[in-house]
Amino acid sequence: MTPADLTRTVLHTVRRAVEADELPAVVPERVSVRVPPRPGCGDYATNVALRVAQETGRPAREVAEVLRRRLAGLPGIARVDIAGPGFLNITLAGDAGAGIVRDVLGGELRGEPLPLSPGPALVARLGSDAARWALLAPPGLDRDLLLVQREANPLFRVRYAHARTHALVRNAAGLGFDAAPADLPDASAAPLLAALGDHSRVSSTRAPERLARHLERVADAFLRWQADCPTLPRGDEKPSVVHRARLALAEATGKVLADGLNQLGITAPVHL
């Protein structure tokens, strides 16, 4: 289940609850489904219960419970929890991750370039790529840091993660295996999958600063995941279904990072 699928599912669930007179409210035209800001809060969260509660006059947590019961157990959803004043934290079923990877690999991203025009002085100082990123950097970032290839440089992390995905694909080909999306046996890839699934929504905002922070999140999630879950077999180990699934996830990550960098007018190197 992709974020777009989940958004439609949540909206349909609200509509069904209203039609069944469980919620005397007007069905909203759209709902928001976002990646939670902290780990351990499900794969996605929505504030739809708080919005509906404003129309019903009922406490938001009561509205959330109505929606939780309807959402829990639907295909693709493993668990729904109520948090805070009435947020719904949704954990997707195990096959959702493979679906996200398939959608990314099988889709056409190609976001349109965003208008970024760094001045000639900044370009002369940093180069074209770093100058564009500098326009999007949060306040307080030393722009000269963007010239240094180290972890503290967010642009380097994003471009390094992209180059790393290509290196994994090349090395896997040398070992005689390729990518095949499949369920992964643990939840370690959940933050990365959630970030990949959020790419279309972030891209649709056409907000360069938001896109830059999103690419950092994708890159950081990928690099953390890679540190714990090697994609390539080690030693005499033979390529397995898990290795192919991890390679597919790495390939999807590279595609998303390349698309985001292209939108920002920044090159996406395959060697770094």
C-alpha positions in Angstrom: 0.0 0.0 0.0 1.5 3.3 -1.1 0.9 6.6 0.7 -1.6 7.6 -2.0 -3.4 4.3 -1.5 -3.5 4.8 2.3 -4.9 8.4 1.8 -7.7 7.0 -0.3 -8.4 4.2 2.2 -8.6 6.7 5.1 -10.9 9.0 3.2 -13.1 6.0 2.2 -13.2 4.9 5.9 -14.4 8.3 7.0 -17.1 8.3 4.3 -18.3 4.8 5.3 -18.5 5.9 9.0 -20.5 8.9 8.1 -22.9 6.9 5.9 -23.4 4.5 8.8 -24.3 7.4 11.1 -21.4 6.6 13.3 -20.0 10.1 12.6 -22.6 12.9 12.0 -20.2 15.0 9.9 -19.4 16.2 6.4 -16.8 14.0 4.7 -13.7 16.1 4.1 -12.6 16.6 0.5 -9.1 15.4 1.3 -7.1 14.0 4.2 -3.5 14.3 5.2 -1.3 11.2 5.7 2.2 11.9 6.8 5.3 10.1 8.0 5.5 10.4 11.8 8.3 12.7 13.1 9.6 10.0 15.5 10.3 6.3 15.2 7.9 3.9 17.0 4.7 5.8 15.9 3.7 3.6 13.0 4.5 4.0 9.4 2.1 6.9 8.8 0.0 9.2 10.9 -3.2 11.2 10.1 -5.0 14.0 12.0 -8.3 13.3 10.2 -10.1 12.5 13.5 -9.3 15.9 14.9 -10.7 17.5 11.7 -13.9 15.4 11.8 -14.3 16.1 15.5 -14.6 19.8 14.9 -17.8 19.1 12.9 -19.3 16.5 15.2 -18.7 18.2 18.5 -17.5 14.9 19.9 -14.1 14.4 21.5 -11.4 13.7 18.9 -10.3 10.5 20.6 -13.9 9.1 20.3 -13.9 9.9 16.6 -10.4 8.4 16.4 -11.7 5.2 18.0 -14.5 4.9 15.4 -12.1 5.2 12.6 -9.5 3.0 14.3 -12.0 0.1 14.5 -12.8 0.5 10.8 -9.2 0.8 9.6 -7.8 -2.0 11.7 -7.8 -5.2 9.8 -8.3 -3.7 6.3 -6.1 -5.2 3.7 -2.6 -3.7 3.9 -3.0 -2.4 7.4 -1.5 -4.3 10.3 -2.2 -2.0 13.2 -3.8 1.3 14.1 -3.1 3.2 17.4 -4.5 6.4 18.8 -2.0 8.9 20.0 -2.2 12.3 21.8 -5.4 14.2 21.3 -6.6 12.0 18.5 -4.0 11.2 15.9 -4.1 7.9 14.2 -0.8 6.1 13.9 -1.0 3.4 11.1 1.3 0.5 10.7 1.2 -1.1 7.3 1.2 -4.9 6.7 4.5 -6.6 5.9 3.9 -6.6 2.1 3.5 -2.8 2.0 7.2 -2.2 1.7 7.6 -4.4 -1.3 4.7 -2.5 -2.9 6.4 0.8 -2.4 9.6 -0.5 -4.0 7.7 -1.9 -6.9 5.9 1.4 -7.4 9.1 3.4 -7.4 11.0 1.0 -9.7 8.1 0.7 -12.1 7.0 4.3 -12.1 8.2 7.4 -14.0 9.3 10.0 -11.4 11.0 12.7 -13.4 9.9 15.7 -11.4 10.1 19.0 -13.2 13.2 21.2 -12.3 12.5 23.8 -9.7 13.5 27.4 -10.3 16.7 28.0 -8.3 19.1 30.8 -9.4 22.1 31.3 -7.2 24.1 34.4 -7.9 27.3 34.4 -9.9 29.4 35.1 -6.8 27.9 32.2 -4.9 28.5 29.9 -7.9 32.1 31.1 -8.2 32.7 30.4 -4.5 30.9 27.0 -4.2 30.3 25.7 -7.7 26.9 25.2 -9.3 25.7 22.2 -7.3 26.7 23.4 -3.8 25.5 26.9 -4.7 22.0 25.6 -5.4 22.0 23.6 -2.2 23.2 26.6 -0.2 20.0 28.5 -1.2 18.1 25.7 0.6 20.3 25.2 3.6 18.8 25.8 7.1 20.0 29.0 8.9 23.3 28.6 10.5 24.9 26.1 8.1 28.4 27.2 7.2 28.2 27.3 3.4 31.9 26.4 3.1 31.0 23.0 4.6 29.3 22.2 1.4 32.7 21.9 -0.3 33.9 19.2 2.1 33.3 15.5 1.6 32.3 14.5 5.1 29.3 13.4 7.1 28.5 16.9 8.4 27.9 18.1 4.8 24.2 17.2 4.0 24.8 17.6 0.2 27.6 15.1 0.4 25.5 12.6 2.3 22.7 12.8 -0.3 25.1 12.5 -3.3 27.1 9.8 -1.6 24.0 7.7 -0.8 23.0 8.0 -4.5 26.5 6.9 -5.6 26.4 4.1 -3.1 23.1 2.7 -4.5 24.8 2.5 -8.0 27.9 0.8 -6.5 25.7 -1.9 -5.0 23.9 -2.5 -8.3 27.2 -2.8 -10.1 28.7 -5.1 -7.5 25.6 -7.3 -7.4 25.8 -7.7 -11.2 29.4 -8.8 -10.8 28.2 -11.4 -8.3 25.6 -12.6 -10.8 22.3 -11.5 -9.2 19.9 -8.6 -9.7 17.1 -6.9 -7.8 13.7 -8.5 -6.9 11.3 -6.7 -4.6 10.1 -8.8 -1.7 9.1 -8.6 1.9 12.1 -8.0 4.2 12.2 -10.2 7.4 12.6 -7.3 9.9 11.4 -3.7 10.4 14.8 -2.1 10.0 14.0 -0.7 6.6 10.7 0.9 7.8 12.1 4.5 8.0 13.6 4.2 4.6 10.4 2.7 3.0 8.3 5.5 4.6 10.6 8.1 3.2 10.5 6.6 -0.3 6.7 6.4 -0.1 6.5 10.0 0.8 8.5 11.2 -2.2 5.6 11.9 -4.6 3.8 14.0 -2.0 6.9 16.0 -1.2 7.6 16.5 -4.9 4.1 17.7 -5.5 4.5 20.6 -3.1 7.1 22.2 -5.5 8.9 23.5 -2.3 12.7 23.3 -2.8 13.5 23.6 0.9 11.1 20.8 1.8 12.5 18.6 -1.0 16.1 19.2 0.2 15.2 18.1 3.7 13.3 15.1 2.3 16.4 14.0 0.3 18.5 14.3 3.5 15.9 12.1 5.3 16.0 9.5 2.5 19.8 9.5 2.4 20.3 9.2 6.1 17.7 6.4 6.4 19.4 4.5 3.6 22.9 4.9 5.1 21.7 3.8 8.5 19.9 0.8 7.0 22.9 -0.2 4.9 25.1 -0.2 8.0 22.9 -2.8 9.7 21.7 -4.7 6.7 24.3 -5.5 4.0 22.9 -5.8 0.5 25.7 -8.0 -0.8 26.6 -11.5 0.3 29.7 -11.8 2.5 32.4 -14.4 2.1 31.1 -17.7 0.8 27.5 -16.6 1.3 25.2 -17.1 -1.7 22.8 -14.4 -2.9 19.4 -15.1 -1.4 15.9 -13.7 -1.7 16.7 -11.2 1.1 19.8 -9.9 -0.8 17.7 -9.4 -3.9 15.0 -7.6 -1.9 17.6 -5.4 -0.3 19.1 -4.6 -3.7 15.7 -3.6 -5.0 15.3 -1.3 -2.1 18.7 0.2 -2.7 17.9 0.7 -6.4 14.6 2.4 -5.6 16.4 4.7 -3.2 18.9 5.7 -5.9 16.0 6.4 -8.3 14.3 8.7 -5.7 17.5 10.5 -4.8 18.3 11.1 -8.5 14.8 12.4 -9.1 15.0 14.8 -6.2 18.5 16.1 -7.1 17.4 16.6 -10.7 14.5 18.7 -9.5 17.0 20.9 -7.6 19.3 21.2 -10.7 22.0 19.3 -8.9 24.0 16.4 -10.5 23.6 12.9 -9.1 27.0 11.2 -9.5 27.2 7.4 -9.9 30.8 7.5 -8.7 31.9 9.6 -5.7 
